Structure formats: C-alpha cells, structure tokens
Amino acid sequence: MKPVSTNTLFKHCYGRYAIAAVNVFNMEQVHALFAAAQACNAPIIVQLTPAARNFGHPEMLHAMVSAAADIYPDVVHAIHLDHGNEAHAASAIAAGYNAVMIDASHDPFEQNIARTKAVVELAHVHGIAVEAELGVLAGVEDDLSVDEAHAKYTDATQAKTFVAQTKCDSLAVAVGTSHGAYKFSGKQGLQFDVLRQIQVALPGFPLVLHGASLVDPAEVERINAHGGTLRQDASGVSVEALQRAIQLGVCKVNIATDLRLLWARVYREFFHTQPDQFDPVIPGKIYMEACRQLLTQRFEVLGASGKASDLKTMIA
C-alpha cells in the first residue's frame, strides 16, 4: 500500500486513539514494525531521523521502508522525517516523504516561527505535512542534547500564535517528557494541566508527544545483569498517562528509546550467555520477534489496533 499523509491519520484518530511513530535504524526494526502493524491492523508512522539517514544512507533507508510496504501490503503507513533542519526537510520532501519535522524549538520564538514557516511553504507546495516543535524537551536523542535545567514547557498562548502564523500541520509540545531513558528523573510525570491548556487554545489540532517510550525497568535490569551500566532510576511514560494524553489531543506518540533498550538487552544477553556464538542472524531474529511483540503491545496501549480498516475505507 502506498504511504498516506499524516494529516489523514490525525483526522481519523483525534481524541480516540494515537498513531505510534517509530524511529527505525535497521532492517530488523523495519520488519518488526510492519509485521506488527499488519498483524494488528494498526496504522503507523515510520520515522527516519537525520542520524539514521546518515548511518544507513537516505536512499538505503527509504528503500528498506518501501520494500517493507511491498512485503506487508496491508499496512497503512506514513513516512516522516524526525527532528530535521531545513536541509534535511528539503531532502526528505524531494524523496517523497509524507511529512517532515522542522525542529527550531531551541531558537527564540520569532526565529522558530520564521524557520518553521519557510519549511511549511516549501512542503505544502508538494502536499507534504509539517510537524513543528514549541517548547524544549530535556534529554538526549541522537546528537540532540538539552540540559534539564533548560527544558521549557510549551505555552498555550504562544502555541496558538505559532500555529496561526506558521500554518504547521501538527505541533510537538513540551509537557514533561524528555528524550532518552531518563524521562522523569524528578518523577514529575506528564503535566496534564499544560496539555489541557494547549488543547483549549488549539481545539482539534493534532499534538505530538516526543520522548514517549515506556522504558521498562525490567529491560534495564536485564541489560545491567549482562554487563550494562545504565542508571537504575530510568523512568518512562506510563500506560495510563499515554491514554489520558490521547484524550487531550495527542495524535502522534514517538517511540525510539524502547527499541534501543530492547536491542541492547537482546544482544548483551545473547552474547553474554552464549559466548561461543558469532552469527548476527541468530540474535537478529530474536530481536526482530521481541521488537514485534513490543510494538504490538504499544498499538494496544494507544488504541490503534484494528483502526487501519476504517482508514482504508476513508482513503478509498
């Protein structure tokens, strides 16, 4: 099935369920994502970061996603550039992505507006949706690092002005999450009062939750039991918090850290317990299946399972 616009996905899911936007870097993750989506009849957003594009080459990565769409023909999906700048966005637009993110959230408000507006004008000519970000998340994602002391919640009044001036199609908001495995080091959790204020200011407008992995403590424990040194206070977004956020306008939930933790656990555990092994295929199969199971659970949590059929009818 050909990829669809994220605008189509968000129009269908707003207030009812959320779309899992999954960052992929390798073949195993792409296979697992599409296999889980097809089995669950769940729509997905395939996210490609600049770091992932640099790692595997943009054409190679895009070709894997296109091949997966042929292998799993029933999957309703969109291809999205995550955390890009103007050059990344222009490249993704030329490559035929369905959506791009321009991340100018670290710039002053007016500069963020100007940079976002320029990308929106370029993308909309080609019928491509644009995600922007307002407010700053703490933590680490690829080569992005923001000290927690500089994290800033999204202001609802600014959000309304920002969307009106930029004409962006969705907005990533800072409401208490952070990138990486240590999302709630202070145990503060999602700020639902902030999210509610944003929804009131932007009724019906699709909001995006970055840093939304669940971060299973059991995975961290298993990583450390086989040579890892991850901090034990890792904490992610709870199931209850995600489901409450969906009711407050969150349509897109980004997932990256959970897949990375799972990768570290599977490979550390495999080679530690079977030191005579050196074949990448064996742990690769284990990771692919574990990743498929994890994503299946996420689709259930987000309420997306079974929703692709309705979308196909709407698209047709």
Secondary structure, DSSP 4 states (H G I P E B T S, - for coil): -----HHHHHHHHTTT--EEEEE--SHHHHHHHHHHHHHHT--EEEEE-HHHHHHH-HHHHHHHHHHHHHHSTT--EEEEEEEE-HHHHHHHHHHT-SEEEE--TTS-HHHHHHHHHHHHHHHHHTT-EEEEEESB-EEEETTEEE-GGG-BPPPHHHHHHHHHHH--SEEEE-SS-EESSBTTTT-----HHHHHHHHHHSTT--EEESS-----HHHHHHHHHTT----TT-B---HHHHHHHHHTTEEEEEE-HHHHHHHHHHHHHHHHH-TT---THHHHHHHHHHHHHHHHHHHHHHT-TT-HHHHHHHH-
